[in-house]
Amino acid sequence: MKRNDRLYILLQETIFIIIYFYMKKMILSGLGLLLSASLFAQSKTKPSGYGNNLITFTPASIIDRGIGIGFNYEVLLDDEQKIAFVLPLDIIYADPNNDNEINIYSYISPGMIFYPAGMRKFNYGIGPNLVLGYGSGSEWQWQPQNQRYVDYTNFRMGLMVNNYFLINVTRNFSMQLNAGMGLRYINSYSYNNGTSYRQGINVMGQFKFILGYRF
């Protein structure tokens, strides 16, 4: 690989990582402000009887590379309770490339949900999510005259359309299944030996079982 090509790839990887962490910081800061406002202000309950805010825990989350757990915040934005903003954060234990480690990835997936019938006891929603993932690990690579482990970082970005099947068991407790599919546009690996590569566009999916508290 030519020196200029390596510098160009390194510059790309640096830009991707900066964008990822900047967006993560801004989104989490916004989430903190939303949660603070919700705690200090009285939650407005609509005629449907269901509050606009939903905090959830995901005990089973399957995304892209593996399985893990997650947390979501969702807020209904309109009076008819049909449009929502959702911010999932997932910790995924990815398939290891060797037997001596567990690769941990973090995913943040801001998106929108459209509930055609508004918020009821039984609900269906659909909407897009921007999926950003970042993790690290190690794998075997052939080097001149030997083979050894090399460490890497992996940045992933894609767009996904999710389907939401939500049951409000009570006014405050909900259960939800979430299934989605989309395309991963960026899957970039950078190694500590100075090499890097990017995979092409590929299919990605997710499935989640979610428990939530609505207020």
N, CA, C and O of each residue as an XYZ file, in Angstrom:
860
protein
N       0.851     -1.197      0.000
C       0.000      0.000      0.000
C       0.885      1.243      0.000
O       1.836      1.315      0.777
N       0.592      2.224     -0.854
C       1.370      3.438     -0.934
C       1.186      4.281      0.321
O       0.174      4.193      1.017
N       2.208      5.106      0.587
C       2.173      5.949      1.788
C       0.983      6.899      1.758
O       0.320      7.090      2.777
N       0.701      7.504      0.589
C      -0.421      8.440      0.485
C      -1.752      7.746      0.737
O      -2.656      8.318      1.345
N      -1.866      6.492      0.257
C      -3.102      5.741      0.493
C      -3.284      5.469      1.975
O      -4.394      5.575      2.497
N      -2.193      5.117      2.660
C      -2.288      4.841      4.093
C      -2.667      6.097      4.863
O      -3.463      6.029      5.799
N      -2.108      7.243      4.484
C      -2.456      8.493      5.150
C      -3.917      8.855      4.915
O      -4.592      9.353      5.816
N      -4.401      8.603      3.699
C      -5.803      8.900      3.382
C      -6.744      8.031      4.206
O      -7.744      8.517      4.733
N      -6.418      6.732      4.317
C      -7.259      5.826      5.107
C      -7.223      6.215      6.578
O      -8.256      6.200      7.247
N      -6.034      6.567      7.093
C      -5.912      6.988      8.486
C      -6.742      8.238      8.749
O      -7.379      8.351      9.796
N      -6.737      9.181      7.802
C      -7.538     10.396      7.948
C      -9.021     10.061      7.970
O      -9.768     10.635      8.762
N      -9.462      9.139      7.113
C     -10.861      8.714      7.110
C     -11.257      8.123      8.452
O     -12.297      8.471      9.011
N     -10.413      7.216      8.971
C     -10.735      6.563     10.239
C     -10.827      7.593     11.362
O     -11.714      7.510     12.211
N      -9.919      8.559     11.367
C      -9.930      9.587     12.409
C     -11.210     10.407     12.355
O     -11.807     10.706     13.389
N     -11.631     10.772     11.144
C     -12.864     11.553     10.983
C     -14.065     10.755     11.458
O     -14.928     11.299     12.148
N     -14.143      9.467     11.103
C     -15.273      8.631     11.521
C     -15.358      8.543     13.043
O     -16.443      8.655     13.615
N     -14.207      8.341     13.700
C     -14.198      8.201     15.159
C     -14.598      9.510     15.830
O     -15.342      9.502     16.810
N     -14.106     10.643     15.305
C     -14.470     11.948     15.873
C     -15.969     12.186     15.743
O     -16.613     12.634     16.691
N     -16.530     11.886     14.559
C     -17.975     12.060     14.349
C     -18.761     11.188     15.313
O     -19.749     11.633     15.898
N     -18.320      9.937     15.480
C     -19.032      9.006     16.362
C     -19.089      9.530     17.793
O     -20.163      9.601     18.390
N     -17.923      9.899     18.347
C     -17.900     10.331     19.736
C     -18.573     11.690     19.919
O     -19.172     11.944     20.965
N     -18.483     12.569     18.913
C     -19.154     13.864     19.007
C     -20.668     13.686     19.043
O     -21.352     14.290     19.869
N     -21.192     12.842     18.130
C     -22.633     12.597     18.108
C     -23.085     11.921     19.395
O     -24.141     12.247     19.936
N     -22.281     10.977     19.887
C     -22.636     10.280     21.126
C     -22.713     11.260     22.290
O     -23.641     11.199     23.097
N     -21.733     12.170     22.379
C     -21.721     13.146     23.466
C     -22.910     14.084     23.377
O     -23.552     14.366     24.389
N     -23.217     14.577     22.172
C     -24.328     15.503     22.001
C     -25.663     14.838     22.306
O     -26.524     15.433     22.954
N     -25.837     13.597     21.837
C     -27.107     12.901     22.057
C     -27.306     12.591     23.531
O     -28.404     12.768     24.059
N     -26.247     12.126     24.205
C     -26.369     11.812     25.627
C     -26.599     13.073     26.450
O     -27.314     13.036     27.452
N     -26.002     14.187     26.039
C     -26.254     15.452     26.737
C     -27.712     15.869     26.581
O     -28.346     16.321     27.534
N     -28.236     15.709     25.358
C     -29.645     16.022     25.130
C     -30.559     15.128     25.930
O     -31.580     15.575     26.453
N     -30.189     13.848     26.025
C     -30.984     12.915     26.825
C     -30.991     13.324     28.288
O     -32.025     13.246     28.952
N     -29.836     13.763     28.797
C     -29.775     14.208     30.185
C     -30.686     15.395     30.445
O     -31.343     15.466     31.483
N     -30.724     16.333     29.495
C     -31.606     17.489     29.651
C     -33.071     17.080     29.624
O     -33.882     17.586     30.400
N     -33.407     16.148     28.714
C     -34.794     15.684     28.644
C     -35.211     14.982     29.927
O     -36.313     15.202     30.428
N     -34.334     14.141     30.459
C     -34.659     13.426     31.691
C     -34.774     14.383     32.872
O     -35.645     14.217     33.727
N     -33.900     15.381     32.921
C     -33.966     16.360     34.006
C     -35.275     17.129     33.966
O     -35.907     17.364     34.996
N     -35.677     17.521     32.749
C     -36.938     18.248     32.615
C     -38.114     17.379     33.035
O     -39.072     17.865     33.636
N     -38.036     16.089     32.715
C     -39.124     15.185     33.075
C     -39.217     14.991     34.583
O     -40.312     14.854     35.127
N     -38.054     14.979     35.268
C     -38.056     14.764     36.706
C     -38.568     15.978     37.476
O     -39.207     15.830     38.517
N     -38.288     17.178     36.965
C     -38.661     18.384     37.692
C     -39.999     18.975     37.245
O     -40.520     19.894     37.877
N     -40.539     18.451     36.170
C     -41.841     18.924     35.698
C     -42.848     17.790     35.793
O     -42.492     16.617     35.676
N     -44.088     18.144     36.004
C     -45.134     17.131     36.097
C     -45.368     16.525     34.731
O     -45.535     17.244     33.746
N     -45.379     15.196     34.667
C     -45.608     14.515     33.401
C     -47.046     14.741     32.952
O     -47.991     14.577     33.724
N     -47.187     15.120     31.695
C     -48.508     15.406     31.152
C     -49.128     14.134     30.602
O     -48.597     13.542     29.662
N     -50.239     13.710     31.172
C     -50.923     12.510     30.738
C     -52.021     12.866     29.753
O     -52.845     13.738     30.027
N     -52.037     12.205     28.620
C     -53.000     12.490     27.575
C     -54.323     11.782     27.847
O     -54.399     10.919     28.722
N     -55.375     12.146     27.091
C     -56.663     11.469     27.259
C     -56.579      9.954     27.118
O     -57.432      9.239     27.643
N     -55.568      9.458     26.419
C     -55.410      8.012     26.288
C     -55.102      7.364     27.636
O     -55.299      6.162     27.809
N     -54.623      8.157     28.582
C     -54.256      7.622     29.887
C     -52.805      7.225     29.995
O     -52.371      6.777     31.056
N     -52.035      7.376     28.919
C     -50.636      6.963     28.912
C     -49.730      8.184     28.811
O     -49.963      9.078     27.997
N     -48.700      8.212     29.640
C     -47.761      9.323     29.632
C     -46.918      9.359     28.367
O     -46.881      8.400     27.596
N     -46.244     10.481     28.172
C     -45.450     10.675     26.954
C     -44.043     10.102     27.038
O     -43.401      9.902     26.008
N     -43.555      9.834     28.234
C     -42.171      9.408     28.421
C     -42.091      7.916     28.728
O     -42.914      7.372     29.464
N     -41.084      7.270     28.151
C     -40.895      5.835     28.358
C     -39.408      5.547     28.545
O     -38.594      5.826     27.665
N     -39.065      4.987     29.703
C     -37.701      4.534     29.977
C     -37.720      3.013     30.000
O     -38.555      2.414     30.677
N     -36.808      2.385     29.268
C     -36.869      0.931     29.135
C     -35.525      0.276     29.413
O     -34.466      0.897     29.321
N     -35.611     -1.002     29.757
C     -34.442     -1.876     29.902
C     -34.606     -3.037     28.933
O     -35.681     -3.628     28.833
N     -33.536     -3.359     28.224
C     -33.557     -4.438     27.234
C     -32.723     -5.602     27.753
O     -31.497     -5.566     27.644
N     -33.354     -6.641     28.316
C     -32.578     -7.776     28.826
C     -32.029     -8.675     27.728
O     -31.097     -9.443     27.966
N     -32.596     -8.589     26.524
C     -32.118     -9.405     25.400
C     -32.085     -8.540     24.148
O     -33.127     -8.171     23.607
N     -30.876     -8.220     23.696
C     -30.696     -7.366     22.526
C     -29.725     -8.039     21.561
O     -28.570     -8.289     21.906
N     -30.197     -8.331     20.357
C     -29.357     -8.935     19.319
C     -29.175     -7.901     18.214
O     -30.135     -7.532     17.537
N     -27.955     -7.440     18.036
C     -27.667     -6.417     17.030
C     -26.406     -6.798     16.265
O     -25.349     -6.988     16.866
N     -26.508     -6.909     14.974
C     -25.349     -6.912     14.082
C     -24.326     -7.997     14.422
O     -24.264     -9.016     13.735
N     -23.526     -7.795     15.470
C     -22.393     -8.678     15.747
C     -22.615     -9.677     16.865
O     -21.867    -10.650     16.963
N     -23.635     -9.470     17.729
C     -23.767    -10.371     18.862
C     -25.003    -10.079     19.687
O     -25.977     -9.512     19.191
N     -24.954    -10.475     20.964
C     -26.088    -10.343     21.869
C     -25.648     -9.588     23.114
O     -24.492     -9.681     23.527
N     -26.582     -8.829     23.719
C     -26.229     -8.069     24.903
C     -27.447     -7.505     25.591
O     -28.532     -8.085     25.536
N     -27.263     -6.364     26.246
C     -28.334     -5.686     26.966
C     -28.386     -4.238     26.501
O     -27.487     -3.764     25.806
N     -29.458     -3.534     26.896
C     -29.571     -2.151     26.462
C     -30.528     -1.339     27.301
O     -31.234     -1.864     28.162
N     -30.537     -0.035     27.030
C     -31.421      0.920     27.686
C     -31.949      1.878     26.619
O     -31.221      2.253     25.700
N     -33.213      2.270     26.744
C     -33.831      3.184     25.777
C     -34.497      4.338     26.508
O     -34.924      4.214     27.656
N     -34.572      5.460     25.812
C     -35.468      6.538     26.230
C     -36.323      6.921     25.034
O     -35.813      7.147     23.937
N     -37.631      6.991     25.257
C     -38.569      7.338     24.182
C     -39.505      8.429     24.682
O     -39.972      8.380     25.820
N     -39.779      9.413     23.828
C     -40.698     10.481     24.191
C     -41.647     10.738     23.023
O     -41.214     10.888     21.881
N     -42.949     10.787     23.322
C     -43.963     11.121     22.322
C     -43.975     12.630     22.128
O     -43.959     13.385     23.099
N     -44.005     13.068     20.872
C     -43.773     14.478     20.564
C     -45.026     15.271     20.222
O     -44.999     16.501     20.273
N     -46.122     14.604     19.875
C     -47.303     15.334     19.418
C     -48.505     15.020     20.299
O     -48.490     14.063     21.073
N     -49.549     15.841     20.172
C     -50.742     15.689     21.002
C     -51.487     14.387     20.735
O     -52.138     13.852     21.632
N     -51.397     13.877     19.516
C     -52.091     12.632     19.179
C     -51.279     11.396     19.557
O     -51.738     10.269     19.372
N     -50.084     11.603     20.080
C     -49.198     10.518     20.522
C     -48.911      9.521     19.395
O     -48.928      8.307     19.600
N     -48.652     10.053     18.220
C     -48.342      9.203     17.071
C     -46.869      9.243     16.672
O     -46.383      8.321     16.018
N     -46.161     10.291     17.053
C     -44.773     10.467     16.637
C     -43.884     10.497     17.875
O     -44.154     11.229     18.828
N     -42.828      9.700     17.853
C     -41.933      9.611     19.005
C     -40.479      9.681     18.558
O     -40.120      9.266     17.456
N     -39.658     10.220     19.452
C     -38.202     10.151     19.301
C     -37.692      9.077     20.247
O     -38.108      9.020     21.405
N     -36.788      8.220     19.762
C     -36.271      7.127     20.586
C     -34.747      7.132     20.536
O     -34.146      7.384     19.491
N     -34.133      6.849     21.686
C     -32.672      6.833     21.777
C     -32.220      5.553     22.478
O     -32.138      5.525     23.706
N     -31.928      4.499     21.726
C     -31.429      3.253     22.321
C     -29.907      3.284     22.500
O     -29.174      3.821     21.668
N     -29.461      2.697     23.601
C     -28.041      2.482     23.857
C     -27.865      1.020     24.236
O     -28.472      0.553     25.200
N     -27.036      0.289     23.486
C     -26.872     -1.145     23.697
C     -25.402     -1.495     23.897
O     -24.518     -0.928     23.256
N     -25.162     -2.443     24.804
C     -23.836     -3.011     25.023
C     -23.879     -4.445     24.510
O     -24.616     -5.277     25.039
N     -23.091     -4.731     23.481
C     -23.163     -6.011     22.783
C     -21.869     -6.796     22.983
O     -20.770     -6.264     22.832
N     -22.027     -8.075     23.328
C     -20.888     -8.986     23.428
C     -20.739     -9.676     22.076
O     -21.497    -10.587     21.741
N     -19.759     -9.231     21.314
C     -19.615     -9.663     19.928
C     -18.931    -11.020     19.846
O     -18.250    -11.450     20.777
N     -19.127    -11.688     18.707
C     -18.450    -12.956     18.447
C     -16.943    -12.737     18.483
O     -16.431    -11.922     17.715
N     -16.212    -13.442     19.354
C     -14.761    -13.226     19.445
C     -14.032    -13.843     18.261
O     -14.484    -14.825     17.672
N     -12.888    -13.241     17.926
C     -12.030    -13.786     16.877
C     -11.000    -14.763     17.430
O     -10.274    -15.402     16.668
N     -10.934    -14.878     18.754
C     -10.092    -15.905     19.364
C     -10.753    -16.342     20.659
O     -11.714    -15.718     21.108
N     -10.249    -17.400     21.256
C     -10.894    -18.010     22.418
C     -10.529    -17.342     23.734
O     -11.042    -17.738     24.781
N      -9.666    -16.347     23.710
C      -9.142    -15.791     24.952
C      -9.708    -14.421     25.299
O      -9.199    -13.771     26.212
N     -10.735    -13.963     24.609
C     -11.241    -12.630     24.883
C     -12.727    -12.535     24.559
O     -13.282    -13.362     23.834
N     -13.351    -11.506     25.115
C     -14.731    -11.160     24.788
C     -14.718     -9.750     24.218
O     -14.277     -8.814     24.884
N     -15.196     -9.595     22.996
C     -15.222     -8.286     22.357
C     -16.516     -7.567     22.719
O     -17.605     -8.104     22.517
N     -16.401     -6.366     23.248
C     -17.563     -5.586     23.665
C     -17.725     -4.397     22.724
O     -16.792     -3.624     22.503
N     -18.932     -4.271     22.178
C     -19.268     -3.163     21.295
C     -20.352     -2.311     21.949
O     -21.226     -2.830     22.643
N     -20.287     -1.016     21.726
C     -21.364     -0.120     22.156
C     -22.068      0.419     20.917
O     -21.432      0.826     19.945
N     -23.395      0.413     20.976
C     -24.219      0.903     19.870
C     -25.146      1.997     20.386
O     -25.747      1.863     21.452
N     -25.253      3.064     19.633
C     -26.234      4.106     19.907
C     -27.009      4.338     18.615
O     -26.417      4.486     17.545
N     -28.353      4.370     18.723
C     -29.193      4.319     17.513
C     -30.356      5.302     17.596
O     -31.498      4.874     17.760
N     -30.103      6.607     17.488
C     -31.209      7.572     17.527
C     -32.160      7.367     16.355
O     -31.734      7.055     15.243
N     -33.459      7.548     16.617
C     -34.427      7.336     15.549
C     -35.791      7.913     15.868
O     -35.993      8.536     16.911
N     -36.719      7.696     14.955
C     -38.097      8.154     15.086
C     -39.038      6.959     14.965
O     -38.732      5.967     14.304
N     -40.205      7.082     15.629
C     -41.235      6.040     15.559
C     -42.560      6.687     15.186
O     -42.915      7.744     15.707
N     -43.280      6.049     14.288
C     -44.632      6.485     13.936
C     -45.619      5.410     14.375
O     -45.576      4.278     13.895
N     -46.519      5.785     15.306
C     -47.596      4.904     15.752
C     -48.872      5.312     15.010
O     -49.467      6.330     15.362
N     -49.313      4.561     14.003
C     -50.460      4.983     13.180
C     -51.734      5.228     13.979
O     -52.505      6.128     13.643
N     -51.971      4.442     15.032
C     -53.209      4.561     15.804
C     -53.026      5.361     17.087
O     -53.948      5.427     17.900
N     -51.869      5.965     17.289
C     -51.627      6.645     18.549
C     -51.288      5.638     19.640
O     -51.058      4.461     19.363
N     -51.260      6.111     20.880
C     -50.878      5.254     21.991
C     -52.109      4.601     22.607
O     -52.990      5.280     23.135
N     -52.155      3.268     22.531
C     -53.248      2.473     23.086
C     -52.661      1.336     23.906
O     -51.464      1.307     24.190
N     -53.529      0.396     24.284
C     -53.035     -0.765     25.030
C     -52.151     -1.636     24.142
O     -51.071     -2.054     24.558
N     -52.610     -1.912     22.917
C     -51.826     -2.683     21.953
C     -51.410     -1.748     20.817
O     -52.247     -1.066     20.226
N     -50.109     -1.724     20.516
C     -49.596     -0.728     19.581
C     -48.627     -1.346     18.580
O     -47.889     -2.285     18.881
N     -48.661     -0.778     17.377
C     -47.652     -1.096     16.363
C     -47.025      0.212     15.894
O     -47.725      1.191     15.633
N     -45.706      0.216     15.792
C     -45.000      1.389     15.304
C     -43.918      0.997     14.319
O     -43.462     -0.146     14.297
N     -43.515      1.956     13.509
C     -42.454      1.731     12.525
C     -41.655      3.016     12.377
O     -42.203      4.113     12.485
N     -40.354      2.876     12.129
C     -39.551      4.077     11.960
C     -38.087      3.777     11.696
O     -37.629      2.654     11.908
N     -37.340      4.796     11.227
C     -35.923      4.635     10.897
C     -35.019      4.921     12.092
O     -35.370      5.688     12.989
N     -33.851      4.290     12.083
C     -32.809      4.549     13.083
C     -31.458      4.664     12.396
O     -31.149      3.914     11.470
N     -30.659      5.614     12.865
C     -29.250      5.684     12.495
C     -28.479      4.848     13.505
O     -28.534      5.124     14.704
N     -27.765      3.836     13.042
C     -27.076      2.895     13.931
C     -25.572      3.175     13.892
O     -24.943      3.103     12.836
N     -25.005      3.496     15.064
C     -23.574      3.754     15.193
C     -22.993      2.764     16.189
O     -23.468      2.665     17.320
N     -21.968      2.033     15.773
C     -21.350      1.044     16.640
C     -19.845      1.211     16.697
O     -19.210      1.582     15.710
N     -19.273      0.931     17.875
C     -17.825      1.051     18.037
C     -17.346     -0.021     19.007
O     -17.942     -0.224     20.065
N     -16.260     -0.708     18.641
C     -15.716     -1.742     19.503
C     -14.267     -2.016     19.165
O     -13.690     -1.384     18.280
N     -13.680     -2.973     19.886
C     -12.281     -3.321     19.665
C     -12.077     -4.796     19.956
O     -12.936     -5.446     20.553
N     -10.931     -5.321     19.530
C     -10.621     -6.722     19.754
C      -9.254     -7.051     19.187
O      -8.437     -6.161     18.955
N      -9.012     -8.330     18.967
C      -7.756     -8.764     18.357
C      -8.017     -9.989     17.501
O      -8.996    -10.706     17.711
N      -7.145    -10.226     16.540
C      -7.289    -11.375     15.657
C      -5.921    -11.794     15.123
O      -4.959    -11.027     15.160
N      -5.858    -13.029     14.626
C      -4.631    -13.531     14.034
C      -4.392    -12.863     12.684
O      -5.315    -12.696     11.887
N      -3.159    -12.489     12.446
C      -2.749    -12.006     11.126
C      -1.392    -12.593     10.775
O      -0.513    -12.741     11.624
N      -1.248    -12.922      9.494
C       0.054    -13.384      9.015
C       0.981    -12.195      8.840
O       0.669    -11.244      8.123
N       2.116    -12.264      9.503
C       3.160    -11.262      9.372
C       4.353    -11.910      8.660
O       4.413    -13.135      8.552
N       5.287    -11.115      8.182
C       6.482    -11.709      7.563
C       7.168    -12.697      8.504
O       7.655    -12.319      9.570
N       7.200    -13.958      8.102
C       7.885    -15.044      8.798
C       7.193    -15.492     10.086
O       7.735    -16.345     10.788
N       6.030    -14.958     10.422
C       5.339    -15.439     11.621
C       3.860    -15.051     11.572
O       3.404    -14.353     10.666
N       3.130    -15.531     12.582
C       1.714    -15.214     12.734
C       1.481    -14.774     14.168
O       1.984    -15.410     15.095
N       0.727    -13.696     14.371
C       0.521    -13.204     15.728
C      -0.800    -12.452     15.814
O      -1.410    -12.105     14.802
N      -1.230    -12.207     17.071
C      -2.423    -11.413     17.297
C      -2.123     -9.931     17.068
O      -1.063     -9.434     17.448
N      -3.065     -9.242     16.447
C      -2.979     -7.785     16.323
C      -4.285     -7.192     16.846
O      -5.361     -7.747     16.622
N      -4.185     -6.069     17.539
C      -5.360     -5.386     18.076
C      -5.980     -4.502     17.007
O      -5.293     -4.000     16.117
N      -7.298     -4.320     17.111
C      -7.985     -3.476     16.143
C      -9.116     -2.714     16.822
O      -9.581     -3.087     17.899
N      -9.547     -1.642     16.171
C     -10.785     -0.946     16.517
C     -11.709     -1.020     15.311
O     -11.256     -1.046     14.166
N     -13.000     -1.053     15.580
C     -13.985     -1.254     14.517
C     -15.110     -0.229     14.666
O     -15.763     -0.157     15.707
N     -15.325      0.556     13.620
C     -16.417      1.534     13.587
C     -17.444      1.086     12.559
O     -17.097      0.723     11.435
N     -18.734      1.117     12.963
C     -19.815      0.684     12.084
C     -20.908      1.746     12.042
O     -21.229      2.366     13.056
N     -21.474      1.945     10.855
C     -22.575      2.888     10.715
C     -23.538      2.381      9.655
O     -23.125      1.937      8.584
N     -24.833      2.454      9.966
C     -25.837      2.014      9.010
C     -27.180      2.649      9.288
O     -27.347      3.384     10.262
N     -28.131      2.361      8.429
C     -29.512      2.810      8.585
C     -30.413      1.591      8.648
O     -30.234      0.630      7.899
N     -31.396      1.640      9.559
C     -32.258      0.492      9.774
C     -33.703      0.958      9.936
O     -33.964      2.020     10.500
N     -34.637      0.153      9.436
C     -36.064      0.385      9.662
C     -36.539     -0.632     10.689
O     -36.395     -1.839     10.496
N     -37.110     -0.129     11.790
C     -37.522     -0.994     12.890
C     -39.038     -1.080     12.999
O     -39.757     -0.119     12.727
N     -39.501     -2.251     13.403
C     -40.913     -2.492     13.699
C     -41.062     -2.692     15.203
O     -40.308     -3.447     15.817
N     -42.046     -2.005     15.790
C     -42.252     -2.028     17.234
C     -43.627     -2.623     17.542
O     -44.648     -2.152     17.040
N     -43.634     -3.659     18.371
C     -44.876     -4.272     18.835
C     -44.929     -4.072     20.344
O     -44.234     -4.758     21.093
N     -45.758     -3.127     20.786
C     -45.737     -2.663     22.170
C     -47.078     -2.913     22.848
O     -48.135     -2.638     22.281
N     -47.020     -3.439     24.071
C     -48.210     -3.652     24.889
C     -48.063     -2.831     26.168
O     -47.108     -3.018     26.921
N     -49.003     -1.925     26.412
C     -49.070     -1.220     27.684
C     -49.858     -2.096     28.659
O     -51.087     -2.050     28.693
N     -49.147     -2.885     29.441
C     -49.792     -3.815     30.371
C     -50.612     -3.042     31.397
O     -51.743     -3.416     31.709
N     -50.035     -1.958     31.921
C     -50.747     -1.012     32.779
C     -50.412      0.386     32.270
O     -49.747      0.528     31.244
N     -50.863      1.409     32.971
C     -50.534      2.775     32.552
C     -49.047      3.070     32.675
O     -48.533      3.971     32.012
N     -48.354      2.314     33.521
C     -46.938      2.592     33.757
C     -45.990      1.506     33.264
O     -44.807      1.776     33.054
N     -46.482      0.286     33.077
C     -45.603     -0.821     32.703
C     -45.916     -1.296     31.292
O     -47.078     -1.488     30.934
N     -44.859     -1.486     30.485
C     -45.037     -1.924     29.101
C     -44.061     -3.038     28.758
O     -43.012     -3.185     29.386
N     -44.427     -3.817     27.748
C     -43.568     -4.848     27.177
C     -43.511     -4.619     25.673
O     -44.471     -4.141     25.070
N     -42.371     -4.967     25.074
C     -42.191     -4.612     23.670
C     -41.270     -5.601     22.964
O     -40.285     -6.071     23.532
N     -41.610     -5.904     21.717
C     -40.727     -6.624     20.811
C     -40.342     -5.676     19.683
O     -41.181     -4.951     19.148
N     -39.073     -5.695     19.336
C     -38.549     -4.781     18.324
C     -37.733     -5.590     17.325
O     -36.776     -6.266     17.702
N     -38.112     -5.520     16.051
C     -37.379     -6.233     14.998
C     -37.098     -5.270     13.855
O     -37.988     -4.542     13.416
N     -35.860     -5.268     13.374
C     -35.500     -4.334     12.313
C     -34.483     -4.908     11.350
O     -33.803     -5.893     11.637
N     -34.401     -4.263     10.197
C     -33.433     -4.667      9.173
C     -33.030     -3.437      8.372
O     -33.823     -2.517      8.174
N     -31.782     -3.438      7.916
C     -31.304     -2.313      7.128
C     -29.969     -2.624      6.491
O     -29.609     -3.787      6.310
N     -29.231     -1.568      6.151
C     -27.943     -1.709      5.481
C     -26.846     -1.052      6.313
O     -27.018      0.049      6.836
N     -25.722     -1.746      6.425
C     -24.529     -1.192      7.057
C     -23.658     -0.602      5.953
O     -23.157     -1.325      5.092
N     -23.482      0.717      5.988
C     -22.743      1.395      4.928
C     -21.249      1.507      5.229
O     -20.426      1.543      4.314
N     -20.904      1.562      6.512
C     -19.498      1.682      6.901
C     -19.172      0.574      7.898
O     -19.874      0.401      8.895
N     -18.117     -0.165      7.629
C     -17.595     -1.173      8.548
C     -16.078     -1.124      8.428
O     -15.483     -1.809      7.596
N     -15.465     -0.305      9.269
C     -14.067      0.068      9.098
C     -13.211     -0.478     10.241
O     -13.536     -0.286     11.412
N     -12.115     -1.161      9.895
C     -11.189     -1.732     10.866
C      -9.843     -1.010     10.780
O      -9.326     -0.765      9.690
N      -9.286     -0.674     11.945
C      -7.945     -0.093     12.024
C      -7.113     -0.930     12.987
O      -7.539     -1.191     14.113
N      -5.920     -1.354     12.546
C      -5.071     -2.251     13.329
C      -3.887     -1.498     13.915
O      -3.450     -0.474     13.390
N      -3.374     -2.044     15.035
C      -2.256     -1.372     15.703
C      -0.931     -1.557     14.975
O       0.081     -0.990     15.385
N      -0.924     -2.345     13.899
C       0.299     -2.467     13.100
C       0.317     -1.496     11.919
O       1.184     -1.576     11.049
N      -0.663     -0.566     11.901
C      -0.679      0.461     10.870
C      -1.529      0.143      9.662
O      -1.654      0.980      8.768
N      -2.122     -1.049      9.603
C      -2.964     -1.410      8.467
C      -4.432     -1.144      8.791
O      -4.801     -0.982      9.955
N      -5.254     -1.100      7.765
C      -6.690     -0.897      7.939
C      -7.403     -1.358      6.680
O      -6.807     -1.478      5.610
N      -8.689     -1.611      6.837
C      -9.504     -1.922      5.664
C     -10.964     -1.651      5.972
O     -11.365     -1.572      7.133
N     -11.756     -1.511      4.914
C     -13.190     -1.274      5.039
C     -13.942     -2.311      4.224
O     -13.599     -2.585      3.074
N     -14.977     -2.885      4.836
C     -15.846     -3.796      4.115
C     -16.896     -3.006      3.350
O     -17.156     -1.842      3.654
N     -17.496     -3.649      2.357
C     -18.513     -2.992      1.557
C     -19.865     -2.963      2.254
O     -19.997     -3.390      3.401
N     -20.854     -2.461      1.555
C     -22.217     -2.382      2.082
C     -22.747     -3.791      2.334
O     -22.573     -4.693      1.514
N     -23.402     -3.962      3.492
C     -23.901     -5.277      3.858
C     -25.204     -5.137      4.631
O     -25.532     -4.058      5.125
N     -25.944     -6.239      4.733
C     -27.217     -6.250      5.457
C     -26.952     -6.336      6.954
O     -26.032     -7.031      7.386
N     -27.760     -5.631      7.748
C     -27.682     -5.722      9.198
C     -29.097     -5.831      9.761
O     -30.062     -5.411      9.122
N     -29.211     -6.395     10.958
C     -30.525     -6.561     11.564
C     -30.442     -6.532     13.077
O     -29.354     -6.529     13.652
N     -31.605     -6.509     13.718
C     -31.648     -6.545     15.170
C     -32.979     -7.118     15.644
O     -33.982     -7.091     14.931
N     -32.954     -7.638     16.877
C     -34.162     -8.118     17.542
C     -34.007     -7.849     19.029
O     -32.952     -8.121     19.603
N     -35.066     -7.309     19.670
C     -34.986     -6.949     21.078
C     -36.270     -7.329     21.813
O     -37.370     -7.269     21.263
N     -36.093     -7.718     23.061
C     -37.203     -7.843     24.007
C     -37.008     -6.766     25.061
O     -35.948     -6.686     25.681
N     -38.039     -5.925     25.269
C     -37.879     -4.697     26.044
C     -38.954     -4.596     27.124
O     -40.124     -4.894     26.883
N     -38.541     -4.172     28.314
C     -39.446     -3.877     29.426
C     -39.342     -2.392     29.737
O     -38.242     -1.842     29.790
N     -40.504     -1.730     29.948
C     -40.456     -0.288     30.102
C     -41.338      0.261     31.199
O     -42.306     -0.366     31.630
N     -40.967      1.473     31.644
C     -41.760      2.236     32.614
C     -42.198      3.533     31.943
O     -41.363      4.322     31.501
N     -43.519      3.753     31.869
C     -44.073      4.937     31.210
C     -44.575      5.930     32.251
O     -45.176      5.554     33.257
N     -44.312      7.217     31.983
C     -44.771      8.257     32.911
C     -45.073      9.546     32.159
O     -45.472     10.538     32.770
